């Protein structure tokens, strides 16, 4: 995603440390083949629609080469 938006990427160690310290309720789904081709981040919310629990989709990203292949749809259906 950083490459797509042309912004610098943090060192791998920093990313792993930050991922390990995410609060409870945050989920990340990753689509991969021989490499990561997309991801979706979401969190549980309450109240959601109709004062029921729900999910909030924060980010959905699919790399350029995998767009149009259904990766994003499959991530959202998980």
C-alpha positions in Angstrom: 0.0 0.0 0.0 2.8 2.4 0.8 4.4 1.8 -2.6 1.0 2.5 -4.3 0.6 5.8 -2.5 4.3 6.6 -2.9 5.0 7.2 0.8 7.9 5.7 2.7 7.4 2.4 4.5 8.4 1.9 8.1 11.1 -0.8 8.9 9.7 -4.3 9.1 10.5 -4.6 12.8 8.5 -1.4 13.6 5.5 -2.8 11.6 5.6 -6.1 13.4 5.9 -4.4 16.8 2.9 -2.1 16.0 0.8 -5.0 14.8 1.6 -7.0 18.0 0.4 -4.1 20.1 -3.0 -3.5 18.4 -5.9 -3.4 20.9 -8.4 -6.2 21.2 -11.2 -6.2 18.6 -9.0 -5.2 15.6 -8.7 -7.8 12.9 -6.6 -7.9 9.7 -7.4 -10.3 6.9 -4.6 -10.9 4.4 -4.9 -12.3 0.9 -1.8 -14.0 -0.4 -0.5 -16.2 -3.2 3.3 -16.5 -3.1 3.1 -12.9 -1.7 0.6 -10.6 -0.1 -1.8 -9.2 -2.7 -4.3 -7.5 -0.5 -5.6 -6.9 2.9 -8.7 -5.7 4.8 -8.6 -4.2 8.3 -11.8 -3.9 10.4 -13.0 -3.7 14.0 -16.0 -4.8 15.8 -18.3 -2.0 16.7 -21.2 -1.5 19.1 -23.7 -0.1 18.6 -23.9 -0.7 14.9 -26.9 -0.5 12.6 -30.1 -1.1 14.4 -28.3 -0.9 17.8 -26.7 -4.3 17.1 -23.1 -5.3 16.9 -21.4 -4.9 13.6 -18.1 -4.5 11.8 -16.4 -1.3 10.6 -14.2 -1.7 7.5 -11.3 0.6 8.0 -9.1 -0.2 5.0 -9.4 -2.4 1.9 -6.4 -2.6 -0.3 -5.6 -4.8 -3.3 -2.3 -4.4 -5.2 -2.6 -3.2 -8.8 -1.7 -6.5 -10.4 -4.5 -8.3 -8.5 -7.3 -5.8 -9.0 -10.3 -7.1 -10.9 -9.5 -10.7 -9.8 -12.1 -10.8 -7.0 -9.5 -10.5 -4.2 -11.3 -7.5 -2.6 -14.7 -9.2 -2.8 -13.4 -12.3 -1.2 -11.7 -10.3 1.6 -15.1 -8.5 2.3 -17.0 -11.8 2.4 -14.7 -13.3 5.1 
